[in-house]
Amino acid sequence: METRKLSDLKATNPYLRMGTDVSDLEKSIATLGLIAPLVISPENVILAGARRYQALMNLGFTEASVTVVDRGPLERELVSIDENLVRKDLTKMEVESHLRRAKEIYQHLNPVVEAEVEVEVLPAEKFLVMVSEKTGLSPKQIHEAINRDEMASPAVKEARKNGELSLSQTNEIVKLSKDDQFEAIEHLKELPVRDIKKFVKLANVQGVTKAIAATPNDPMMREYLEINAGLKKLIKKFKQLDLEGIGPSELPEETQRLLAEMNVMMGSTNQHFEEYETQLSSN
């Protein structure tokens, strides 16, 4: 443990997350002092503790306790990744990227002689256990997260970043080659997971072009699925209330108002639904 002037420290590490809200940390340091020292390299580059460094600066401290990690560049990078993985405000994509890089570094530092035939292997058990303890993720989740980051094309990552793809959709799409992902991404964004599974199987056999032609893409499919899910829940709830002997007239006023509003919205299509109900009854 050493003491260094804050003015001598360098916040140039790309893994550092500067500019975040550290007000709670400032209160803690003001009351209890700096409990965990900053982690730095021999060159005074901060490897871990950016938020603590920021809080100390805001409070007017001029120096702080530090731990110096005199290791190679890969070990230093692992220290920074480790610090970030225990944070709660990382996005899922950031976690996946960090896990993939941590795996690469760990396997480089701990080489394993593989058989002559190439096989896909999980990261070393020690790595999985270590990361699992720090993040709360299961080894399977860690492996899947790493796989998503490795297999996803830039186009898929961008779509996911923009909220255009769910995790389940992404898990299926990355089973395509990156070139095929790029070609099919606009078509796949609106497809439900079950249709993406069919698409991937077809594309891997007959090619993306034929898979696109054979898989209709309704631009409103996501909205339809959300409506379906909501209506199924609504019907289930009404059945439960009916078993308790509760009818629509006994529902809260706000609920009755919403049902009436929905009925007005559906007025223009009531004839269609009446015809459909008749058809159901005849069956």
C-alpha positions as CSV (number, residue, x, y, z in Angstrom):
1,M,0.0,0.0,0.0
2,E,1.4,3.4,-1.0
3,T,0.2,7.0,-1.1
4,R,0.2,9.0,-4.3
5,K,-0.8,12.5,-5.2
6,L,-4.1,12.6,-7.1
7,S,-2.6,15.1,-9.5
8,D,0.0,12.5,-10.5
9,L,-2.5,9.8,-11.4
10,K,-3.7,9.3,-15.0
11,A,-7.3,8.5,-15.9
12,T,-6.4,7.4,-19.4
13,N,-7.5,3.8,-19.1
14,P,-10.3,3.2,-21.7
15,Y,-12.2,0.9,-19.2
16,L,-12.6,3.8,-16.7
17,R,-16.2,5.1,-16.4
18,M,-15.8,8.8,-15.7
19,G,-18.5,11.4,-15.4
20,T,-21.0,9.2,-13.4
21,D,-22.9,10.2,-10.3
22,V,-20.6,9.7,-7.3
23,S,-22.6,11.7,-4.7
24,D,-23.3,8.6,-2.6
25,L,-19.6,7.6,-2.7
26,E,-18.6,11.2,-1.7
27,K,-20.8,10.9,1.4
28,S,-19.2,7.5,2.3
29,I,-15.7,8.8,1.8
30,A,-16.4,11.9,3.8
31,T,-17.8,9.8,6.7
32,L,-15.6,6.7,6.6
33,G,-12.6,7.7,4.5
34,L,-11.3,5.7,1.5
35,I,-11.8,2.1,2.4
36,A,-10.6,0.5,-0.8
37,P,-7.5,1.9,-2.3
38,L,-7.2,2.9,-6.0
39,V,-5.4,0.3,-8.2
40,I,-2.8,1.8,-10.5
41,S,0.1,0.7,-12.7
42,P,3.7,1.6,-12.0
43,E,3.2,4.5,-14.5
44,N,0.4,5.9,-12.4
45,V,-2.4,4.9,-14.8
46,I,-5.6,4.1,-12.9
47,L,-6.6,0.5,-13.5
48,A,-9.5,0.4,-11.1
49,G,-11.3,2.9,-8.9
50,A,-12.3,5.6,-11.3
51,R,-15.4,6.5,-9.3
52,R,-13.4,6.6,-6.1
53,Y,-10.8,8.9,-7.8
54,Q,-13.6,11.2,-9.1
55,A,-15.2,11.4,-5.6
56,L,-11.8,12.2,-4.0
57,M,-11.2,14.9,-6.5
58,N,-14.7,16.4,-5.9
59,L,-14.1,16.4,-2.2
60,G,-10.8,18.3,-2.5
61,F,-8.5,15.5,-1.5
62,T,-4.9,15.9,-2.8
63,E,-3.7,12.3,-2.3
64,A,-5.0,8.8,-1.8
65,S,-3.9,5.3,-0.9
66,V,-3.1,3.1,-3.9
67,T,-2.2,-0.5,-4.7
68,V,0.4,-0.8,-7.5
69,V,0.0,-3.7,-9.9
70,D,3.4,-4.3,-11.4
71,R,2.3,-6.9,-14.0
72,G,2.1,-7.2,-17.8
73,P,-0.4,-5.3,-19.9
74,L,-2.8,-8.2,-20.1
75,E,-3.0,-8.7,-16.3
76,R,-3.6,-5.0,-15.9
77,E,-6.4,-5.1,-18.4
78,L,-8.0,-8.0,-16.5
79,V,-7.9,-5.8,-13.3
80,S,-9.9,-3.1,-15.1
81,I,-12.4,-5.7,-16.6
82,D,-12.8,-7.2,-13.2
83,E,-13.7,-3.8,-11.7
84,N,-16.3,-3.2,-14.4
85,L,-17.9,-6.6,-14.2
86,V,-19.1,-6.0,-10.6
87,R,-20.8,-2.8,-11.5
88,K,-24.6,-2.7,-11.7
89,D,-24.9,-0.1,-14.5
90,L,-23.3,-2.0,-17.4
91,T,-25.5,-2.8,-20.3
92,K,-25.9,-6.5,-21.2
93,M,-23.8,-5.9,-24.3
94,E,-21.0,-4.3,-22.3
95,V,-21.0,-7.2,-19.9
96,E,-20.8,-9.6,-22.9
97,S,-18.0,-7.7,-24.4
98,H,-16.1,-7.6,-21.1
99,L,-16.6,-11.4,-20.6
100,R,-15.4,-12.2,-24.1
101,R,-12.2,-10.1,-23.6
102,A,-11.6,-11.6,-20.2
103,K,-11.9,-15.1,-21.7
104,E,-9.4,-14.2,-24.4
105,I,-6.9,-12.8,-21.9
106,Y,-7.3,-15.7,-19.5
107,Q,-6.8,-18.3,-22.2
108,H,-3.8,-16.4,-23.5
109,L,-2.3,-16.3,-20.0
110,N,-3.3,-19.9,-19.3
111,P,-2.7,-21.8,-22.5
112,V,-4.1,-25.3,-22.9
113,V,-2.9,-27.8,-25.4
114,E,-5.9,-28.9,-27.4
115,A,-6.3,-32.2,-29.3
116,E,-5.4,-32.2,-33.0
117,V,-9.1,-32.0,-33.9
118,E,-10.4,-28.5,-33.3
119,V,-13.3,-28.5,-30.8
120,E,-15.2,-25.7,-29.1
121,V,-14.4,-25.7,-25.4
122,L,-15.7,-23.7,-22.5
123,P,-13.3,-21.3,-20.8
124,A,-11.3,-22.9,-18.1
125,E,-13.3,-24.0,-15.1
126,K,-11.4,-21.7,-12.8
127,F,-12.3,-18.7,-15.0
128,L,-16.0,-19.6,-15.0
129,V,-16.1,-20.0,-11.3
130,M,-14.2,-16.8,-10.7
131,V,-16.5,-14.8,-13.0
132,S,-19.6,-16.5,-11.7
133,E,-18.8,-15.5,-8.1
134,K,-18.2,-11.9,-9.1
135,T,-21.2,-11.4,-11.4
136,G,-23.8,-13.8,-10.0
137,L,-24.2,-15.3,-13.5
138,S,-24.2,-19.1,-13.9
139,P,-21.3,-20.7,-16.0
140,K,-23.9,-21.4,-18.7
141,Q,-25.0,-17.8,-18.8
142,I,-21.4,-16.6,-19.0
143,H,-20.6,-19.0,-21.9
144,E,-23.8,-17.9,-23.8
145,A,-22.9,-14.2,-23.2
146,I,-19.4,-14.7,-24.6
147,N,-20.7,-16.7,-27.5
148,R,-23.2,-13.9,-28.4
149,D,-20.5,-11.3,-28.5
150,E,-18.1,-13.5,-30.5
151,M,-20.7,-14.6,-33.1
152,A,-22.8,-11.5,-33.5
153,S,-22.0,-9.3,-36.6
154,P,-21.7,-5.5,-36.2
155,A,-25.1,-5.1,-37.8
156,V,-26.7,-7.4,-35.2
157,K,-24.9,-5.6,-32.3
158,E,-26.1,-2.3,-33.6
159,A,-29.7,-3.4,-33.9
160,R,-29.6,-4.9,-30.4
161,K,-28.0,-1.7,-29.1
162,N,-30.9,0.3,-30.6
163,G,-33.5,-2.0,-29.0
164,E,-34.6,-3.6,-32.3
165,L,-33.7,-7.1,-31.2
166,S,-34.4,-9.1,-28.1
167,L,-31.9,-11.4,-26.4
168,S,-33.9,-14.4,-27.6
169,Q,-33.9,-13.2,-31.2
170,T,-30.2,-12.5,-31.0
171,N,-29.5,-16.0,-29.7
172,E,-31.1,-17.5,-32.8
173,I,-29.7,-15.0,-35.4
174,V,-26.1,-15.6,-34.3
175,K,-26.4,-19.2,-35.5
176,L,-26.0,-17.7,-39.0
177,S,-22.7,-16.6,-40.4
178,K,-21.9,-13.0,-40.0
179,D,-22.3,-12.4,-43.7
180,D,-25.7,-14.0,-43.6
181,Q,-26.6,-11.9,-40.5
182,F,-25.8,-8.7,-42.4
183,E,-27.9,-9.7,-45.4
184,A,-30.9,-10.8,-43.3
185,I,-30.9,-8.5,-40.4
186,E,-33.6,-6.0,-41.7
187,H,-35.9,-8.9,-42.5
188,L,-35.4,-10.6,-39.1
189,K,-35.9,-7.6,-36.9
190,E,-39.7,-8.0,-37.0
191,L,-39.9,-11.8,-36.8
192,P,-40.8,-13.6,-33.6
193,V,-38.3,-16.1,-32.2
194,R,-40.2,-19.2,-33.5
195,D,-40.0,-17.8,-37.1
196,I,-36.4,-16.9,-36.8
197,K,-35.6,-20.5,-35.8
198,K,-37.3,-21.7,-38.9
199,F,-35.5,-19.0,-41.0
200,V,-32.1,-20.0,-39.6
201,K,-32.6,-23.7,-40.4
202,L,-33.8,-22.9,-43.9
203,A,-31.0,-20.4,-44.5
204,N,-28.3,-22.8,-43.4
205,V,-29.6,-25.4,-46.0
206,Q,-30.9,-23.3,-48.9
207,G,-29.3,-19.9,-48.4
208,V,-30.5,-16.6,-47.0
209,T,-32.1,-15.4,-50.2
210,K,-34.5,-18.4,-50.4
211,A,-35.1,-18.2,-46.6
212,I,-36.2,-14.5,-46.9
213,A,-38.5,-15.3,-49.8
214,A,-40.0,-18.2,-47.8
215,T,-40.5,-16.3,-44.6
216,P,-43.2,-13.5,-44.8
217,N,-42.3,-10.5,-42.8
218,D,-45.2,-8.5,-41.5
219,P,-43.9,-5.1,-40.3
220,M,-46.6,-5.1,-37.5
221,M,-45.9,-8.7,-36.3
222,R,-44.3,-7.5,-33.1
223,E,-47.4,-5.4,-32.3
224,Y,-49.7,-8.3,-33.1
225,L,-47.8,-10.6,-30.8
226,E,-48.0,-8.1,-28.0
227,I,-51.7,-7.8,-28.5
228,N,-52.1,-11.6,-28.5
229,A,-50.2,-11.9,-25.2
230,G,-52.2,-9.1,-23.6
231,L,-55.5,-10.6,-24.7
232,K,-54.6,-14.0,-23.5
233,K,-53.8,-12.6,-20.1
234,L,-57.0,-10.6,-20.1
235,I,-59.1,-13.7,-20.9
236,K,-57.4,-15.7,-18.2
237,K,-58.1,-13.0,-15.6
238,F,-61.8,-12.8,-16.7
239,K,-62.1,-16.6,-16.3
240,Q,-60.6,-16.4,-12.8
241,L,-63.1,-13.6,-11.8
242,D,-66.0,-15.6,-13.3
243,L,-65.1,-18.5,-11.1
244,E,-65.3,-16.2,-8.1
245,G,-68.7,-15.0,-9.3
246,I,-67.5,-11.5,-10.3
247,G,-69.0,-10.0,-13.4
248,P,-67.9,-7.0,-15.5
249,S,-70.3,-4.7,-13.6
250,E,-68.5,-5.4,-10.4
251,L,-65.1,-4.3,-11.7
252,P,-63.6,-1.0,-10.4
253,E,-64.8,2.1,-12.2
254,E,-61.4,2.7,-13.8
255,T,-61.3,-0.9,-15.2
256,Q,-64.8,-0.5,-16.6
257,R,-63.8,2.8,-18.2
258,L,-60.9,1.2,-20.0
259,L,-63.0,-1.7,-21.2
260,A,-65.6,0.8,-22.5
261,E,-62.8,2.8,-24.3
262,M,-61.5,-0.4,-25.9
263,N,-65.0,-1.3,-27.0
264,V,-65.4,2.1,-28.7
265,M,-62.0,1.6,-30.5
266,M,-63.2,-1.8,-31.7
267,G,-66.5,-0.5,-32.8
268,S,-65.6,-0.3,-36.5
269,T,-64.6,-4.0,-36.5
270,N,-67.4,-5.3,-34.3
271,Q,-69.1,-7.0,-37.3
272,H,-65.9,-8.9,-38.1
273,F,-65.7,-10.2,-34.5
274,E,-69.4,-11.1,-34.5
275,E,-68.9,-13.2,-37.6
276,Y,-65.8,-14.8,-36.1
277,E,-67.8,-15.6,-32.9
278,T,-70.5,-17.2,-35.0
279,Q,-67.9,-19.3,-36.7
280,L,-66.4,-20.4,-33.4
281,S,-69.9,-21.4,-32.1
282,S,-70.7,-23.4,-35.2
283,N,-67.4,-25.4,-34.8
